[in-house]
Amino acid sequence: MRKRYIAVGVYCQRKSRYSYSKKSSYLPDLRKLIKRRKMGLKQTIRSLDAFPRTEEHLLQKTQSGALVSVVGLVIMATLFIHELTYYLTIYTVHEMSVDLKRGETLPIHINMTFPSLPCDVASIDAIDLSGKHEVDLDTNIWKLRLNSHGHIIGTKYLSDLVEKQHTTRNHDDKEHHDGSAKKPHKFSFYKDAENMINKVKKALENGEGCRVYGVLDVQRVAGNFHISVHALNIYVAQMIFGGAKHVNVSHMIHDLSFGPKYPGLHNPLDDTVRILHDTSGTFKYYIKGACR
């Protein structure tokens, strides 16, 4: 029984050794296969590299290479600055075409100061080639009274003066048909004229001036407008100034522009100053414009 036990034990040992040796013969091949697969995967991933290493001869620094690099940087910087300047620069393009619009008006922006002309005698008249003649324009026009130092002392709307004159004219037309009211009307007219004369004389003694500003809407045709004392009655003007040579039309043009305003617009008459000393005169300005 003991021998059989030993024999069985030896057999089992041999069997286990035989089995172990059989497995160990296939293990290196399996490892090699796995290693090859890993190497193939790494090689595939490495082939996807977008920044491969530069070859050694390309890493050598030379003077010619440095010169090419500097020239390239200078060219790139120059092109960049040029394109940036072109992008940031504002260019004005002028275009001219036939104006096909009818019935539209052209706004004229006015801002002027008359240091020696009271507001009560200043009036704005306009006339154009179409035959339209307007006296004492009052639409969107304002007058500011100025003291001898040029400071504002009050405001007056031009329509007030125009309304009084229209009232006077209507009364004149009515009196032609009604003789009974002729004497009271004359008395009222002379009374108003006397008040006007005294008021303007007092303003002249105080050194009052006038600032006229607003917007004139005119036809898109050639024409002119003027600021003068033409609205006054000849008798009243003679009593106030004592003659045309005493009418001082010294002025300063702060703004005189045509059409809508936009940035960068240059008006040739802006900041124009014309001062008269102890004399009188007439100033004329000619401007040629193209309506947009």
C-alpha positions in Angstrom: 0.0 0.0 0.0 2.8 2.3 0.7 4.4 1.7 -2.7 1.2 2.4 -4.5 0.8 5.7 -2.6 4.3 6.7 -3.6 3.7 5.8 -7.2 0.6 7.8 -7.3 2.3 10.7 -5.8 5.1 10.5 -8.3 2.7 10.3 -11.1 0.8 13.3 -9.9 4.0 15.3 -9.7 5.0 14.3 -13.2 1.7 15.2 -14.5 1.7 18.6 -12.9 5.2 19.2 -14.2 4.2 18.2 -17.6 1.2 20.5 -17.5 3.3 23.5 -16.3 5.9 23.1 -19.0 3.2 23.0 -21.7 1.7 26.3 -20.5 5.0 28.1 -20.3 5.8 27.3 -23.9 2.8 29.5 -25.2 3.2 32.4 -22.7 6.1 34.2 -24.5 4.3 34.2 -27.8 1.2 35.7 -26.2 3.3 38.5 -24.6 5.0 39.2 -27.8 1.6 39.5 -29.6 0.3 41.9 -27.0 3.4 43.9 -27.1 3.2 44.1 -30.9 -0.3 45.3 -30.7 0.6 48.0 -28.2 3.5 49.1 -30.4 1.2 49.3 -33.4 -1.3 51.4 -31.5 1.4 53.8 -30.3 2.8 54.1 -33.7 -0.7 54.9 -35.1 -1.2 57.5 -32.5 2.3 58.9 -33.0 1.6 59.2 -36.8 -1.3 61.6 -36.0 1.1 64.2 -34.4 0.7 67.5 -36.2 4.0 68.9 -34.8 6.7 66.4 -35.5 10.2 67.0 -34.4 12.3 69.1 -36.7 15.3 67.4 -38.2 18.6 68.3 -36.7 20.0 70.2 -39.7 17.0 72.5 -39.6 17.7 73.6 -36.0 21.1 75.2 -36.8 21.0 79.0 -36.5 22.7 81.1 -39.2 23.1 84.8 -39.9 21.2 84.5 -43.2 18.3 82.8 -41.4 18.3 85.6 -38.8 18.2 88.2 -41.6 15.3 86.5 -43.3 13.4 86.3 -40.0 13.9 90.0 -39.2 12.8 91.1 -42.7 9.7 88.9 -42.4 8.8 90.4 -39.1 9.2 93.9 -40.4 7.0 93.2 -43.4 4.3 91.6 -41.2 4.4 94.6 -38.8 4.2 97.1 -41.7 1.2 95.3 -43.3 -0.6 95.0 -40.0 -0.2 98.7 -39.2 -1.2 99.7 -42.7 -4.4 97.6 -42.6 -5.3 98.8 -39.1 -4.8 102.4 -40.2 -7.0 101.8 -43.2 -9.7 100.2 -41.1 -9.8 103.0 -38.5 -9.6 105.9 -41.0 -12.8 107.7 -42.0 -13.0 108.6 -45.7 -15.5 111.2 -47.0 -17.1 110.3 -50.4 -18.7 113.0 -52.4 -21.5 112.1 -54.8 -23.6 114.3 -57.0 -26.9 113.4 -58.6 -29.9 115.1 -60.1 -32.4 116.2 -57.4 -35.8 114.6 -58.4 -37.6 115.7 -55.3 -40.3 118.4 -55.6 -42.0 120.5 -52.9 -39.3 119.9 -50.3 -37.5 122.8 -48.6 -33.9 123.3 -47.6 -33.2 124.2 -44.0 -30.8 127.1 -43.3 -29.4 127.2 -39.8 -28.6 130.7 -38.6 -26.8 131.9 -35.5 -25.6 135.5 -35.7 -24.9 138.3 -33.3 -25.4 142.0 -34.0 -23.7 144.0 -31.2 -25.0 147.4 -32.2 -28.4 146.6 -33.7 -31.5 146.3 -31.3 -33.8 143.4 -31.8 -36.8 145.6 -32.3 -35.5 146.8 -35.7 -33.8 143.6 -37.0 -35.8 141.6 -39.6 -35.1 138.7 -41.9 -36.3 138.8 -45.5 -35.9 136.1 -48.2 -36.4 136.0 -51.9 -35.7 133.2 -54.5 -35.8 132.7 -58.3 -39.3 131.1 -58.1 -40.7 134.6 -57.3 -41.4 133.9 -53.6 -40.7 137.0 -51.5 -41.1 136.8 -47.7 -40.6 139.7 -45.3 -40.0 139.4 -41.6 -39.7 135.7 -41.5 -40.9 134.4 -38.1 -41.1 130.7 -38.5 -38.6 129.0 -36.1 -36.7 132.3 -35.7 -35.8 133.8 -32.3 -34.1 137.0 -31.1 -32.2 137.4 -27.9 -31.5 140.9 -26.5 -27.9 141.5 -25.5 -26.4 144.2 -23.3 -23.3 146.2 -24.0 -21.2 143.3 -22.7 -22.8 140.7 -25.0 -24.8 139.0 -22.2 -28.4 138.0 -22.7 -31.0 140.2 -21.0 -34.2 138.9 -22.5 -35.9 137.0 -25.3 -38.3 138.0 -28.0 -40.1 136.0 -30.7 -40.1 137.6 -34.1 -43.7 136.6 -34.7 -44.8 139.2 -32.1 -43.4 142.0 -34.3 -44.9 140.5 -37.4 -48.3 140.1 -35.8 -48.3 143.8 -34.8 -47.5 144.8 -38.4 -50.1 142.5 -39.9 -52.6 144.0 -37.5 -51.6 147.5 -38.5 -52.0 146.6 -42.2 -55.4 145.0 -41.7 -56.5 148.2 -40.0 -55.2 150.2 -42.9 -57.2 148.2 -45.3 -60.3 148.5 -43.2 -59.9 152.3 -42.9 -60.0 152.7 -46.6 -63.6 151.4 -46.5 -64.5 153.2 -43.2 -63.7 156.9 -43.1 -65.2 157.4 -39.7 -62.4 155.5 -38.0 -59.6 157.1 -39.9 -58.6 159.6 -37.3 -58.4 157.2 -34.3 -56.3 154.8 -36.5 -53.9 157.6 -37.3 -53.6 158.5 -33.7 -52.9 154.8 -32.8 -50.4 154.5 -35.6 -48.4 157.6 -34.5 -48.7 156.5 -30.9 -47.2 153.1 -31.7 -44.5 154.7 -33.8 -43.6 157.1 -31.0 -43.4 154.2 -28.5 -41.2 152.3 -31.0 -38.9 155.2 -31.5 -38.4 155.9 -27.8 -37.8 152.2 -27.1 -35.2 151.7 -29.8 -33.4 155.0 -28.9 -33.2 153.9 -25.3 -31.8 150.5 -26.4 -29.2 152.3 -28.6 -28.2 154.5 -25.7 -27.7 151.4 -23.5 -25.6 149.7 -26.2 -28.0 146.9 -26.7 -27.4 144.3 -29.4 -29.3 141.3 -30.8 -28.6 137.6 -31.4 -30.7 136.0 -34.1 -30.8 132.3 -34.4 -33.1 129.6 -35.8 -33.9 127.8 -39.0 -35.1 129.1 -42.3 -37.0 126.7 -44.6 -36.5 127.9 -48.2 -37.1 126.5 -51.7 -34.4 124.4 -53.3 -33.6 127.1 -55.9 -31.2 130.0 -56.0 -32.1 132.9 -53.8 -30.9 135.2 -51.0 -31.9 136.3 -47.5 -30.8 139.3 -45.6 -31.0 140.7 -42.1 -31.7 144.5 -42.1 -34.1 147.2 -40.9 -36.3 147.1 -44.0 -39.3 146.2 -41.9 -39.3 149.6 -40.3 -41.4 152.5 -41.7 -39.2 155.0 -43.4 -40.3 157.7 -41.1 -39.6 155.6 -38.0 -36.2 154.6 -39.3 -35.3 158.2 -40.0 -36.4 159.3 -36.5 -34.4 156.5 -34.9 -31.1 156.6 -36.7 -31.2 160.0 -38.3 -30.0 158.6 -41.6 -28.7 155.4 -43.2 -25.1 156.2 -42.3 -25.8 155.7 -38.6 -27.1 152.1 -38.9 -24.3 149.9 -37.6 -24.7 146.3 -39.0 -21.5 144.9 -37.4 -22.0 141.2 -36.9 -20.5 137.9 -35.9 -21.6 134.7 -37.7 -21.4 131.8 -35.2 -23.2 129.3 -37.5 -24.5 129.5 -41.0 -25.1 126.0 -42.6 -27.4 124.5 -45.2 -29.2 121.2 -44.9 -29.0 118.6 -42.1 -25.9 118.7 -39.9 -23.5 115.8 -39.7 -20.1 115.4 -38.1 -17.1 116.8 -39.9 -19.1 119.4 -41.9 -17.2 122.5 -42.6 -19.1 125.8 -43.1 -17.0 128.5 -44.8 -18.7 131.4 -43.0 -18.6 130.1 -39.5 -16.8 132.3 -37.0 -16.8 135.3 -39.4 -16.5 138.7 -37.7 -17.2 142.0 -39.4 -17.0 145.1 -37.1 -17.7 148.7 -38.2 -16.4 151.7 -36.2 -18.3 155.1 -36.6 -19.5 154.2 -40.0 -22.1 152.2 -41.8 -22.0 149.6 -44.6 -23.5 146.6 -46.3 -22.0 143.1 -46.2 -22.8 140.5 -48.9 -21.8 136.9 -48.9 -22.1 134.6 -51.9 -22.3 130.8 -51.3 -22.8 128.2 -53.9 -24.2 124.9 -52.6 -25.5 121.6 -54.1 -28.7 120.2 -52.5 -28.5 116.6 -51.4 
